[in-house]
Amino acid sequence: MKWSQSFIYTLKEVPEEAESLSHKLMLRTSMVRMLISGVYSYLPFGFRVLNNIEKIIREEMNAIGAQELLLPAIQPLELWQKTKRDEQIGEVMFRFQDRRGRRLCLGPTHEEVITNLVSGFVQSYRDLPVVLYQIQTKFRDELRPRFGLVRGCEFIMKDAYSFDKDENGLDEIYKKMYVAYNNIFKRSGLNCLSLEADSGLMGGDVSHEFMVIAESGEDLILKCQSCQRAFSKEKQPNLSHCPICQGSLKQYNALEVGHIFKLKTKYSELLNLKFLDENGHNKPVIMGCYGIGVSRLIPAIIEENNDKDGIIWPKEIAPFDVEIVTVNANDQLISNTALLIHQQLEQQGLEVLFDDRDERAGIKFKDADLLGIPLRITLGERFRKENKIEIQIRRTKESRVCNLDEVKIIVLDLLGKLK
C-alpha cells in the first residue's frame, strides 16, 4: 500500500482527550477516533491491528475444538430477569422499548442468550460436550469511560461457552482454555500474569483472570520479585510475602485482558438447560465461560511494546510487516526501485506500506518510528551512490545494509526471527 493513497494520518501533538500512553499513541497514529465519550471508530490502521488480534484468537479457539457463532446484540430483558442479573447490573445496562412495547437491552454479555439457545438443541448426553464462541460488540453504560479503548461504553469481546455432562468434562476444557489463553497473549506480544479471581457477577466458584501490568490498569496486583507469581491486591490485601517462595512482593497497576470461569449449573438451572444422562435421569448441563477483551488488548499491547519514539508492534499483531521509506520521493531511480521491492515483498504474502510522500526524510523517519512497523527499508543517497539499501529492525534499531537482490531474502529471514 502506498502511504499517499492510504487513510493514515499522524499527529505531532498529543490530543487533549488522551489520558494514558496507549491512548496518546493510538490517537497520534490515527488508529481510532472518538465519536462520543466511550465510543470509538476504528480507522484502517487500527482496524488492521484488530483483525490480526481476532485472527490469533480464532486460530487458538478453533485448535481446541471451539466453534464460532454470532449472537444478537439486542436481547429480551425477560431473559435477564430470569437470572436476576438485570438487577445486579443495574444502570450499567442499556435498556429500551421497541415500538411493540417489548422491553429490550443491548447485551453487556451473553450468558443468558447462549444458554437459551443451546437449550433448544441439547437433549441427551450424546449431544455433549459443546464449546461455542463469538467475537461480538458489547455495550455497557459506563459512568466514567476512561483511557480510550480500556474502558468504553461499546467494546469488542471474545466470549466462549462450554457445555458438559459432568465436572470432569468442565475441568478438561477449562485447562485447554487456560493454555489457549496463554498462547493468545504470548502471540500478541504480552507478558500476561494469571491469578485466581473472584467470580463476581458471573457466578461459579472457580475463576482465573489474566492481567497485564499497565499504567492505565485499574486493578492492583502484587507480583513476586522471585518466582513472578501474581496475586490480587483486592482479594489478598494483607499479603506481605509470596506464600509460594516467601519472596518479596511489589504492587503494580494492572489491566485485565481475559477471565475464565467455571459457571457449573448457575445458568443451566435458572434457564432450564438440562439433558438426559446415560441412566435416563434429567440433569442440568455443566457450563464454563471464557472471555477476552479483544479491543482492550490493543492498548495493553501498546503499553508493553513502545519506546520514546512510538509503538513497537509484535510481529503477529503489526498492521504491516514492512515499511519502505524513500528519502527523495522525486528521484525516479529510487522510487522505481522502491516500487519493485514493494511488489516483490507483496508477492511473498507480506503486508507492505510504501511511504511515497513528498516529505522531508526526518518527518518520514519520525513517522516510521511512531507507527512501529517491525522492519523499515530505506532507500536514499547511499543507494544512489553505492547501490546499498538499509533494513532496520524497529524494536532493536539494528540495521543491515545489502544489495537490491538480497533484500527479499534478508527481510524474510529477519521476520522469521522476530517475535
C-alpha positions in Angstrom: 0.0 0.0 0.0 1.2 3.5 -0.9 1.0 6.0 2.0 -0.2 8.7 -0.4 -3.2 6.5 -1.2 -3.9 5.4 2.4 -6.1 6.7 5.2 -3.1 7.2 7.6 -2.6 10.5 9.4 0.0 11.1 12.1 -0.1 13.8 14.8 2.8 15.6 16.3 0.9 16.9 19.3 -0.9 14.8 21.8 -4.7 15.4 21.7 -6.1 16.8 24.9 -8.5 13.9 25.4 -5.7 11.4 25.7 -5.1 10.2 29.3 -2.7 7.2 29.1 0.3 6.4 27.0 -1.5 3.9 24.8 -4.4 6.3 24.3 -2.0 9.0 23.1 -0.2 6.7 20.7 -3.5 5.3 19.3 -4.7 8.9 18.5 -1.3 10.0 17.2 -1.2 7.1 14.7 -4.8 7.5 13.6 -5.8 4.1 14.9 -9.1 5.3 16.5 -11.2 8.4 16.8 -13.7 9.2 19.5 -17.3 9.8 18.4 -18.7 10.4 21.8 -17.2 9.6 25.3 -16.6 5.9 25.4 -17.4 5.2 21.8 -14.7 5.0 19.2 -14.4 4.5 15.4 -11.6 2.1 14.2 -9.6 3.7 11.4 -7.9 1.5 8.8 -4.5 1.4 10.6 -6.2 0.4 13.9 -8.6 -2.0 12.2 -5.7 -4.0 10.7 -4.4 -4.5 14.3 -7.9 -5.5 15.5 -8.2 -8.1 12.6 -4.8 -9.5 13.5 -5.8 -10.0 17.1 -9.0 -11.7 16.1 -7.1 -14.0 13.7 -4.9 -15.2 16.5 -7.9 -15.7 18.8 -9.8 -17.7 16.1 -6.8 -19.9 15.4 -6.4 -20.8 19.1 -10.1 -21.3 19.8 -10.5 -23.5 16.7 -7.4 -25.5 17.7 -9.2 -26.7 20.9 -12.4 -27.6 19.1 -14.5 -24.5 19.8 -16.9 -23.5 17.1 -17.7 -19.9 16.2 -21.1 -18.4 16.0 -22.6 -14.9 16.3 -25.3 -14.0 18.8 -27.6 -10.9 18.7 -26.6 -7.7 20.4 -30.3 -6.9 21.1 -31.6 -9.1 23.9 -35.0 -9.5 25.6 -34.9 -8.2 29.2 -37.0 -11.1 30.4 -34.1 -13.5 29.9 -32.0 -11.3 32.3 -34.9 -11.2 34.8 -34.9 -15.0 35.0 -31.4 -14.9 36.3 -31.9 -11.6 38.2 -28.8 -10.2 36.7 -30.8 -7.2 35.4 -30.9 -6.1 39.0 -27.3 -6.8 39.7 -26.0 -4.9 36.6 -28.4 -2.1 37.2 -27.8 1.2 35.4 -24.8 -0.2 33.5 -27.2 -1.9 31.2 -28.6 0.0 28.2 -32.4 -0.6 28.3 -35.2 0.4 25.9 -38.5 -0.5 24.5 -39.3 -1.1 20.8 -42.4 0.2 19.1 -44.3 -3.0 20.1 -43.6 -2.3 23.8 -41.1 -5.1 24.2 -38.5 -4.5 26.9 -35.1 -5.0 25.4 -31.4 -4.3 26.2 -28.1 -4.1 24.4 -26.1 -7.1 25.5 -23.4 -6.4 28.1 -22.6 -10.1 27.9 -24.2 -13.3 26.5 -24.6 -16.0 29.2 -28.4 -15.9 29.2 -28.6 -15.8 25.4 -26.3 -18.7 24.8 -27.9 -20.8 27.5 -31.3 -20.2 26.0 -30.0 -21.0 22.5 -28.3 -24.3 23.5 -31.4 -25.5 25.5 -33.2 -25.8 22.2 -30.7 -28.3 20.8 -29.0 -30.3 23.6 -31.3 -33.1 24.8 -29.0 -36.0 25.7 -25.5 -36.7 27.0 -24.8 -37.7 23.4 -25.1 -34.0 22.4 -22.3 -33.1 24.8 -19.7 -31.7 25.1 -20.1 -28.5 23.1 -17.9 -25.4 23.0 -19.1 -22.3 21.2 -17.5 -18.8 20.9 -18.1 -15.5 19.3 -16.3 -12.2 18.7 -19.0 -9.6 19.4 -19.6 -6.0 20.4 -20.8 -5.5 23.9 -22.5 -2.4 25.5 -22.2 -1.0 29.0 -23.3 2.4 30.1 -20.1 3.2 32.0 -20.3 6.1 34.4 -16.8 7.2 33.6 -15.3 5.9 30.3 -11.5 6.1 30.5 -8.2 5.6 28.6 -9.7 5.2 25.2 -10.4 1.5 24.5 -9.6 0.4 28.0 -13.0 1.3 29.5 -15.6 2.2 27.0 -19.4 2.1 26.5 -19.0 0.0 23.4 -16.3 -2.7 23.2 -15.4 -5.9 21.4 -15.1 -9.2 23.3 -14.4 -12.8 22.6 -16.7 -14.9 24.8 -16.7 -18.7 24.7 -19.0 -21.1 26.5 -18.6 -24.8 27.2 -21.4 -27.3 27.9 -20.6 -30.6 29.6 -22.3 -33.6 31.2 -20.1 -33.6 34.3 -17.4 -31.6 36.1 -14.6 -33.8 34.7 -15.5 -32.5 31.2 -15.6 -28.9 32.5 -12.2 -29.4 34.1 -10.8 -30.7 30.8 -12.0 -27.8 28.7 -11.0 -25.3 31.4 -7.4 -26.5 31.2 -7.5 -26.3 27.4 -8.8 -22.7 27.6 -6.1 -21.8 30.1 -3.4 -23.0 27.8 -5.1 -21.3 24.7 -5.3 -18.0 26.6 -1.6 -18.1 27.4 -0.9 -18.8 23.7 -3.1 -15.9 22.6 -1.4 -13.4 24.9 2.1 -14.7 24.1 1.5 -14.5 20.4 0.1 -10.9 20.9 3.4 -9.8 22.5 2.1 -9.7 26.1 3.7 -10.8 29.3 0.5 -11.9 30.9 0.0 -12.9 34.5 -2.7 -15.3 35.6 -4.2 -15.3 39.1 -7.1 -16.7 40.9 -10.0 -14.3 41.0 -13.4 -13.5 42.4 -16.2 -14.7 40.0 -18.4 -11.8 41.0 -21.4 -11.1 38.8 -20.7 -14.1 36.5 -21.2 -16.7 39.3 -19.5 -20.0 39.8 -16.8 -20.9 42.3 -13.6 -21.0 40.3 -12.1 -18.4 38.0 -8.8 -17.1 36.8 -8.1 -13.6 35.4 -5.3 -12.7 33.1 -3.5 -9.4 33.9 -1.0 -7.2 32.1 1.0 -4.6 34.0 0.0 -1.2 32.6 -0.3 2.4 33.7 -3.9 2.5 32.6 -4.8 -0.5 34.6 -7.5 0.0 37.2 -6.7 -3.2 39.2 -3.9 -3.6 41.7 -1.8 -6.7 41.8 1.1 -8.0 43.9 3.9 -9.6 41.9 6.6 -11.7 43.5 10.1 -10.5 42.6 11.4 -14.0 42.8 9.0 -16.5 41.3 7.0 -13.9 39.3 3.6 -15.2 40.7 0.9 -12.6 41.0 -1.9 -12.1 43.5 -4.9 -9.8 43.6 -4.5 -6.9 46.0 -8.2 -6.7 46.5 -8.6 -10.4 47.3 -5.5 -10.6 49.5 -4.9 -7.1 50.8 -2.8 -8.2 53.8 -0.3 -10.3 51.8 3.2 -9.2 52.6 5.3 -12.1 51.1 4.7 -14.6 48.4 3.1 -17.7 50.0 4.9 -20.0 47.5 8.5 -18.9 47.8 8.4 -16.2 50.5 9.8 -13.7 48.0 9.1 -10.0 48.3 6.0 -8.6 46.6 5.7 -5.4 44.6 2.5 -3.6 43.8 1.6 -2.7 40.2 -1.4 -1.3 38.3 -2.7 -4.0 36.0 -5.2 -4.3 33.2 -7.4 -7.3 32.9 -7.4 -8.7 29.4 -9.1 -12.1 30.0 -11.2 -14.0 32.5 -12.3 -17.7 32.6 -15.0 -19.1 34.9 -16.4 -22.4 36.0 -20.0 -21.5 36.0 -21.2 -25.0 36.7 -25.0 -25.1 36.9 -25.8 -21.4 37.7 -27.4 -20.6 34.3 -28.5 -24.0 33.3 -30.7 -24.4 36.4 -32.2 -21.0 36.1 -32.9 -21.2 32.3 -33.8 -24.9 32.2 -30.9 -26.3 30.2 -31.0 -30.0 31.0 -30.0 -33.3 29.4 -30.8 -37.0 29.9 -27.8 -38.9 31.2 -26.8 -42.5 30.4 -29.3 -43.7 33.0 -32.2 -41.6 31.7 -32.0 -39.0 34.5 -32.7 -35.4 33.9 -29.7 -33.2 34.9 -28.5 -29.6 34.5 -25.7 -29.0 32.0 -22.4 -28.1 33.5 -21.1 -24.8 32.0 -18.0 -22.7 31.7 -17.4 -19.2 30.4 -14.2 -17.7 28.9 -13.8 -14.1 28.0 -11.1 -11.9 26.3 -11.3 -8.2 25.9 -10.4 -8.1 22.2 -10.4 -4.3 21.8 -8.8 -3.9 25.2 -5.8 -6.0 24.0 -4.8 -3.1 21.7 -3.9 -0.6 24.4 -2.4 -3.4 26.5 -0.1 -4.5 23.7 0.9 -0.8 23.1 1.7 -0.2 26.8 4.0 -3.2 26.8 5.6 -2.5 23.4 6.8 1.0 23.0 9.7 3.4 23.4 10.2 7.1 23.5 9.7 7.3 19.7 6.4 5.4 19.4 4.9 1.9 19.1 6.9 -1.3 18.6 4.4 -3.8 17.2 4.9 -7.5 17.8 5.2 -9.4 14.5 1.8 -11.2 14.5 -0.1 -8.0 15.6 1.6 -5.5 13.3 -0.7 -3.7 10.8 2.1 -4.1 8.2 5.2 -6.3 8.1 7.5 -3.9 6.4 7.6 -0.1 5.7 9.6 1.2 2.7 10.9 4.8 3.1 12.3 6.8 0.2 14.5 9.7 1.2 13.9 11.5 -2.1 10.4 10.8 -3.5 11.2 12.8 -6.7 14.2 10.6 -7.6 12.9 8.3 -10.3 15.6 5.6 -9.8 14.9 5.4 -6.0 11.1 5.5 -6.5 11.1 2.8 -9.2 13.4 0.6 -7.0 11.1 1.1 -4.0 8.1 0.0 -6.1 10.0 -3.1 -7.3 10.8 -4.1 -3.7 7.2 -3.4 -2.7 5.9 -5.7 -5.4 8.4 -8.4 -4.6 7.6 -8.5 -0.9 3.8 -8.4 -1.5 4.3 -11.4 -3.8 5.7 -13.2 -0.8 2.5 -12.6 1.1 3.8 -9.7 3.2 1.8 -6.6 4.1 3.9 -3.6 2.9 3.5 0.2 3.5 5.4 2.3 1.0 6.0 5.9 2.3 6.0 7.6 -1.1 5.0 11.1 0.3 6.9 14.1 -0.8 8.1 14.9 2.7 11.5 15.6 4.4 13.4 12.5 5.4 13.3 13.5 9.1 9.5 13.5 9.0 9.3 10.1 7.3 11.7 8.6 9.8 9.8 10.0 12.8 6.5 8.8 11.4 8.1 5.3 10.8 9.2 5.1 14.4 5.8 6.3 15.6 3.9 3.7 13.6 6.2 0.9 14.9 6.1 -1.4 11.9 8.6 -4.3 12.5 11.0 -3.7 9.6 11.9 -0.5 7.8 13.6 -0.5 4.4 15.3 2.8 3.5 16.4 3.9 0.0 18.4 7.2 0.0 21.6 8.7 -1.2 23.6 5.6 -0.3 21.5 3.6 -2.8 22.1 6.3 -5.4 25.9 6.3 -4.9 26.7 2.7 -3.8 23.5 0.7 -4.7 23.2 -0.1 -0.9 19.8 -0.5 0.9 19.3 -0.3 4.7 17.0 -2.7 6.5 16.3 -1.7 10.2 14.6 -3.6 12.9 12.2 -1.3 14.7 12.5 -3.0 18.2 16.3 -3.0 18.4 17.2 -0.3 15.9 19.8 -2.8 14.5 20.4 -2.3 10.7 21.6 -4.5 7.8 23.0 -3.0 4.6 22.6 -5.0 1.5 22.2 -5.0 -2.3 18.9 -5.0 -4.1 19.0 -8.7 -4.9 19.4 -9.5 -1.2 16.5 -7.5 0.2 13.8 -10.2 -0.1 15.9 -12.9 1.4 17.1 -10.7 4.3 13.5 -9.4 5.0 12.1 -12.9 5.2 14.9 -14.1 7.4 14.6 -11.2 9.8 10.8 -11.5 10.0 11.2 -15.3 10.7 13.3 -14.4 13.8 11.1 -11.6 15.2 8.5 -12.1 17.9 
